[in-house]
């Protein structure tokens, strides 16, 4: 079963609970892994036989443009957007990270990750 992934996609956005996060913005990273189940790998080296990973990026980018408070909300919305745009996967793992989160100390990133399954 093939797995396709896009990792460390980077976005600048204005997500966060605090007003200064919404005003200043921050860098976010997103990672997506799609399990394609029984889908065969392309034999003819043609894009129409595969999942176009630019569709994955476009789905994540679309969600990242709408301001939200929580990373959990971003992860859930990305899962739903992938389900609408890319029908081939049987499970999807999504992680969103906020770089330099607003905590009282040194912290490189905070992350939320979830796995989604098709019904």
ROSE-4610 file (N, C-alpha, C; in Angstrom, 1 decimal, always signed):
// ROSE-4610
residu = [X/X/X/X/X/X/X/X/X/X/X/X/X/X/X/X/X/X/X/X/X/X/X/X/X/X/X/X/X/X/X/X/X/X/X/X/X/X/X/X/X/X/X/X/X/X/X/X/X/X/X/X/X/X/X/X/X/X/X/X/X/X/X/X/X/X/X/X/X/X/X/X/X/X/X/X/X/X/X/X/X/X/X/X/X/X/X/X/X/X/X/X/X/X/X/X/X/X/X/X/X/X/X/X/X/X/X/X/X/X/X/X/X/X/X/X/X/X/X/X/X/X/X/X/X/X/X/X/X/X/X/X/X/X/X/X/X/X/X/X/X/X/X/X/X/X/X/X/X/X/X/X/X/X/X/X/X/X/X/X/X/X/X/X/X/X/X/X/X/X/X/X/X/X/X/X/X/X/X/X/X/X/X/X/X/X/X/X/X/X/X/X/X/X/X/X/X/X/X/X/X/X/X/X/X/X/X/X/X/X/X/X/X/X/X/X/X/X/X/X/X/X/X/X/X/X/X/X/X/X/X/X/X/X/X/X/X/X/X/X/X/X/X/X/X/X/X/X/X/X/X/X/X/X/X/X/X/X/X/X/X/X/X/X/X/X/X/X/X/X/X/X/X/X/X/X/X/X/X/X/X/X/X/X/X/X/X/X/X/X/X/X/X/X/X/X/X/X/X/X/X/X/X/X/X/X/X/X/X/X/X/X/X/X/X/X/X/X/X/X/X/X/X/X/X/X/X/X/X/X/X/X/X/X/X/X/X/X/X/X/X/X/X/X/X/X/X/X/X/X/X/X/X/X/X/X/X]
num = [1/1/1/2/2/2/3/3/3/4/4/4/5/5/5/6/6/6/7/7/7/8/8/8/9/9/9/10/10/10/11/11/11/12/12/12/13/13/13/14/14/14/15/15/15/16/16/16/17/17/17/18/18/18/19/19/19/20/20/20/21/21/21/22/22/22/23/23/23/24/24/24/25/25/25/26/26/26/27/27/27/28/28/28/29/29/29/30/30/30/31/31/31/32/32/32/33/33/33/34/34/34/35/35/35/36/36/36/37/37/37/38/38/38/39/39/39/40/40/40/41/41/41/42/42/42/43/43/43/44/44/44/45/45/45/46/46/46/47/47/47/48/48/48/49/49/49/50/50/50/51/51/51/52/52/52/53/53/53/54/54/54/55/55/55/56/56/56/57/57/57/58/58/58/59/59/59/60/60/60/61/61/61/62/62/62/63/63/63/64/64/64/65/65/65/66/66/66/67/67/67/68/68/68/69/69/69/70/70/70/71/71/71/72/72/72/73/73/73/74/74/74/75/75/75/76/76/76/77/77/77/78/78/78/79/79/79/80/80/80/81/81/81/82/82/82/83/83/83/84/84/84/85/85/85/86/86/86/87/87/87/88/88/88/89/89/89/90/90/90/91/91/91/92/92/92/93/93/93/94/94/94/95/95/95/96/96/96/97/97/97/98/98/98/99/99/99/100/100/100/101/101/101/102/102/102/103/103/103/104/104/104/105/105/105/106/106/106/107/107/107/108/108/108/109/109/109/110/110/110/111/111/111/112/112/112/113/113/113/114/114/114/115/115/115/116/116/116/117/117/117/118/118/118/119/119/119]
x = [+0.8/+0.0/+0.9/+0.8/+1.6/+1.1/+2.1/+1.8/+2.5/+1.8/+2.3/+2.3/+3.4/+3.5/+4.0/+3.6/+4.1/+4.5/+5.8/+6.3/+6.9/+6.7/+7.3/+6.8/+5.6/+5.0/+4.9/+5.3/+5.4/+4.5/+3.8/+2.8/+3.0/+2.8/+2.7/+1.3/+0.8/-0.7/-0.9/-2.1/-2.5/-3.4/-3.1/-3.8/-3.4/-4.3/-3.9/-5.0/-4.9/-5.9/-5.7/-4.4/-4.1/-4.1/-4.5/-4.6/-3.3/-2.2/-0.9/-0.5/-1.0/-0.8/-1.5/-2.8/-3.6/-3.1/-2.5/-2.0/-0.6/+0.3/+1.7/+1.8/+1.0/+1.2/+2.3/+2.5/+3.5/+3.7/+4.8/+5.1/+4.5/+3.9/+3.3/+3.8/+4.0/+4.4/+3.2/+3.0/+2.0/+2.7/+2.3/+2.7/+1.5/+1.5/+0.3/+0.9/+0.3/+0.6/-0.7/-0.8/-2.0/-1.7/-2.4/-2.3/-3.3/-2.8/-3.6/-4.2/-4.0/-4.7/-4.2/-5.1/-4.8/-4.4/-4.4/-4.0/-2.7/-2.7/-1.4/-0.5/+0.7/+1.7/+1.6/+1.8/+1.7/+2.7/+2.2/+3.0/+3.5/+2.7/+3.0/+3.7/+4.0/+4.7/+3.9/+2.6/+1.6/+0.9/+0.8/+0.2/-1.2/-2.0/-3.4/-3.5/-2.4/-2.4/-2.1/-1.7/-1.2/-2.1/-1.8/-2.4/-1.4/-2.0/-1.3/-1.0/+0.2/+0.5/+0.3/+0.2/-0.1/-1.5/-2.4/-3.7/-3.7/-2.8/-2.6/-2.2/-1.2/-0.7/-1.8/-2.5/-3.6/-4.7/-5.0/-6.0/-5.5/-4.3/-3.7/-3.7/-3.2/-3.1/-4.4/-5.5/-6.8/-7.2/-7.0/-7.4/-6.6/-5.3/-4.4/-4.8/-5.5/-5.8/-6.9/-7.8/-8.8/-8.4/-8.5/-8.0/-8.8/-8.1/-8.7/-7.9/-8.5/-7.8/-6.8/-7.3/-6.6/-5.9/-4.8/-4.2/-5.1/-5.8/-6.8/-7.8/-8.3/-9.2/-8.6/-7.4/-6.7/-6.6/-6.1/-6.0/-7.3/-8.3/-9.7/-10.1/-9.9/-10.4/-9.5/-8.3/-7.4/-7.9/-8.2/-8.7/-9.9/-10.9/-12.1/-11.9/-11.0/-10.6/-10.0/-9.1/-8.5/-9.5/-10.5/-11.5/-12.4/-12.6/-13.4/-12.6/-11.3/-10.5/-9.8/-9.5/-8.7/-9.4/-10.1/-10.9/-10.1/-8.8/-8.1/-7.6/-7.5/-6.9/-7.8/-7.3/-8.1/-7.8/-6.6/-6.4/-5.4/-5.5/-4.7/-4.2/-2.9/-2.4/-2.0/-2.4/-2.2/-1.5/-0.5/+0.1/+0.3/+0.0/+0.2/+1.0/+2.1/+3.0/+3.0/+3.0/+3.2/+4.7/+5.4/+6.8/+6.8/+7.7/+7.9/+6.6/+5.9/+4.6/+4.7/+3.6/+3.7/+3.7/+4.8/+5.0/+6.1/+6.1/+7.1/+8.4/+9.1/+10.4/+10.7/+11.8/+12.2/+11.4/+10.8/+10.1/+10.1/+10.6/+10.8/+9.4/+8.5/+7.2/+6.2/+5.0/+3.9/+3.2/+2.7/+2.1/+0.8/-0.1/-1.3/-1.3/-1.6/-1.6/-2.8/-3.4/-4.6/-4.5/-5.2/-5.3/-6.8/-7.1/-8.5/-8.7/-9.8/-10.2/-11.4/-11.4/-12.6/-13.6/-14.9/-16.0/-16.2]
y = [-1.2/+0.0/+1.2/+2.0/+3.2/+4.3/+5.1/+6.2/+7.4/+8.5/+9.7/+10.8/+11.5/+12.5/+13.9/+14.9/+16.2/+16.7/+17.0/+17.3/+18.7/+19.3/+20.6/+21.7/+21.6/+22.7/+23.9/+25.0/+26.2/+27.3/+27.9/+28.9/+30.0/+31.3/+32.4/+32.7/+32.7/+32.9/+33.6/+33.9/+34.7/+33.9/+32.7/+31.8/+32.0/+31.9/+31.9/+32.5/+32.2/+32.7/+34.1/+34.5/+35.9/+36.9/+38.1/+39.2/+39.5/+39.4/+39.7/+38.7/+37.4/+36.3/+36.6/+37.1/+37.4/+38.6/+39.6/+40.8/+40.5/+39.9/+39.7/+38.5/+37.5/+36.3/+35.4/+34.3/+33.4/+32.4/+31.6/+30.6/+29.3/+28.6/+27.3/+26.3/+25.0/+23.9/+22.9/+22.3/+21.2/+20.0/+18.8/+17.5/+16.7/+16.0/+15.2/+13.9/+12.8/+11.4/+10.8/+10.4/+9.7/+8.3/+7.4/+5.9/+5.6/+5.2/+5.0/+3.6/+2.8/+1.5/+0.6/+0.0/-0.9/-0.3/+1.0/+1.7/+1.2/+0.9/+0.5/+1.6/+1.4/+2.4/+2.6/+3.7/+3.9/+3.0/+2.4/+1.6/+2.4/+3.4/+4.1/+5.4/+5.7/+7.0/+8.2/+8.1/+9.2/+9.7/+11.0/+11.7/+11.2/+11.0/+10.6/+9.2/+8.5/+7.2/+7.3/+8.5/+8.8/+9.9/+10.1/+11.2/+12.4/+13.5/+14.7/+15.4/+15.4/+15.9/+17.4/+18.1/+19.6/+19.8/+18.8/+18.9/+18.8/+18.1/+18.0/+19.4/+20.0/+21.3/+22.3/+22.3/+23.2/+23.1/+21.9/+21.7/+22.3/+22.0/+22.6/+24.1/+24.6/+26.1/+26.7/+26.1/+26.7/+26.8/+25.8/+25.8/+26.8/+26.9/+27.8/+29.3/+29.6/+31.0/+31.6/+30.7/+31.2/+31.2/+32.3/+32.5/+31.6/+30.9/+30.1/+30.3/+29.9/+30.1/+28.9/+27.7/+26.5/+25.6/+25.0/+24.1/+22.9/+22.5/+21.4/+21.6/+22.9/+23.3/+23.2/+23.6/+23.5/+22.1/+21.2/+19.8/+19.2/+19.4/+18.9/+19.4/+20.7/+21.2/+20.7/+20.5/+19.9/+18.5/+17.7/+16.4/+16.4/+17.3/+17.4/+17.8/+18.8/+19.3/+18.2/+17.4/+16.3/+15.3/+15.0/+14.1/+14.5/+15.8/+16.4/+16.4/+16.8/+17.0/+15.8/+14.8/+13.7/+12.4/+11.7/+10.6/+9.3/+9.2/+8.0/+7.4/+8.2/+7.7/+6.9/+6.0/+5.3/+5.8/+6.4/+7.0/+8.2/+9.2/+10.4/+10.8/+11.1/+11.6/+13.1/+14.0/+15.4/+15.9/+16.7/+17.4/+18.9/+19.8/+21.2/+21.7/+22.4/+22.9/+24.5/+25.1/+26.5/+26.7/+27.5/+27.7/+28.8/+28.7/+29.6/+30.0/+29.0/+29.2/+30.2/+30.8/+31.8/+31.2/+30.7/+30.1/+30.9/+30.7/+31.4/+30.6/+30.5/+29.8/+29.4/+28.7/+28.4/+27.1/+27.3/+26.1/+26.3/+25.4/+25.5/+25.4/+24.6/+24.4/+23.7/+24.0/+23.2/+22.5/+21.3/+20.5/+19.8/+19.6/+18.8/+17.8/+16.6/+15.6/+14.7/+14.3/+13.4/+12.5/+11.3/+10.4/+10.3/+10.4/+10.3/+9.1/+8.5/+7.2/+7.5/+6.9/+7.0/+6.0/+6.4/+5.5/+4.4]
z = [+0.0/+0.0/+0.0/-1.1/-1.2/-0.2/+0.3/+1.1/+0.4/+0.3/-0.3/+0.8/+0.8/+1.9/+1.4/+2.0/+1.8/+3.2/+3.4/+4.8/+4.8/+5.9/+6.2/+5.2/+4.8/+4.1/+5.0/+4.5/+5.4/+4.9/+5.9/+5.7/+6.7/+6.3/+7.3/+7.4/+8.7/+8.9/+10.2/+10.5/+11.7/+12.6/+12.9/+13.8/+15.2/+16.1/+17.5/+18.4/+19.7/+20.6/+21.0/+21.1/+21.6/+20.5/+20.8/+19.8/+19.1/+19.9/+19.3/+18.3/+18.4/+17.5/+16.2/+16.3/+15.2/+14.4/+15.1/+14.5/+13.8/+14.5/+14.0/+13.1/+13.3/+12.5/+13.0/+12.4/+12.8/+11.6/+11.7/+10.7/+11.2/+10.3/+10.6/+9.6/+10.1/+9.2/+9.2/+8.1/+8.0/+7.3/+7.8/+7.2/+7.0/+5.8/+5.5/+4.9/+5.4/+4.9/+4.5/+3.2/+2.8/+2.4/+3.1/+2.8/+1.7/+0.6/-0.6/-0.7/+0.3/+0.4/-0.7/-1.5/-2.6/-3.9/-3.9/-5.2/-5.7/-7.0/-7.6/-8.0/-7.9/-8.3/-9.8/-10.4/-11.8/-12.6/-13.7/-14.5/-15.8/-16.2/-17.4/-17.2/-16.0/-15.6/-16.1/-15.8/-16.2/-14.9/-14.8/-13.7/-13.4/-14.5/-14.3/-13.6/-13.5/-12.8/-11.3/-10.9/-9.5/-8.8/-7.5/-6.8/-7.1/-7.6/-7.9/-6.5/-6.1/-4.7/-4.6/-5.8/-5.7/-5.2/-5.3/-4.8/-3.3/-2.7/-1.3/-0.8/-1.4/-1.0/-1.1/-2.2/-2.4/-1.3/-0.9/+0.2/+1.5/+1.8/+3.1/+3.0/+1.9/+1.7/+1.8/+1.3/+1.3/+2.8/+3.6/+5.0/+5.8/+5.5/+6.2/+6.0/+5.0/+4.7/+5.6/+6.2/+7.1/+8.5/+9.2/+10.6/+11.5/+12.4/+13.5/+14.7/+15.9/+17.1/+17.4/+17.1/+17.5/+16.4/+16.8/+15.9/+15.6/+16.6/+16.5/+15.4/+15.3/+14.3/+12.9/+12.8/+11.5/+11.1/+12.0/+11.6/+11.2/+11.9/+11.6/+10.2/+10.0/+8.7/+7.5/+7.7/+6.7/+6.4/+7.4/+7.2/+6.3/+6.6/+5.9/+4.4/+4.3/+2.9/+2.1/+2.7/+1.9/+1.5/+2.4/+2.0/+0.8/+0.7/-0.4/-1.7/-1.6/-2.8/-3.3/-2.5/-2.9/-2.5/-3.4/-3.0/-2.9/-3.2/-3.3/-2.0/-0.9/+0.3/+1.2/+2.0/+3.0/+4.4/+4.6/+5.9/+5.6/+6.4/+6.3/+7.7/+7.8/+9.0/+8.7/+9.6/+9.4/+10.7/+10.5/+11.7/+11.3/+12.2/+12.0/+13.2/+12.9/+14.0/+13.9/+15.1/+15.2/+15.7/+14.9/+15.3/+16.3/+17.3/+18.4/+19.0/+19.6/+20.2/+21.4/+21.8/+22.9/+24.3/+24.7/+26.0/+26.8/+28.1/+28.9/+28.9/+27.8/+27.8/+26.3/+26.1/+24.8/+24.3/+23.2/+22.6/+21.1/+20.4/+18.9/+18.2/+18.7/+18.0/+18.9/+18.7/+19.2/+18.1/+18.3/+17.2/+17.7/+16.7/+16.9/+15.7/+16.0/+14.9/+15.1/+14.0/+14.0/+12.8/+12.9/+11.8/+11.5/+10.2/+9.7/+8.9/+9.0/+8.2/+7.4/+6.2/+5.3/+5.9/+5.8/+6.2/+5.2]
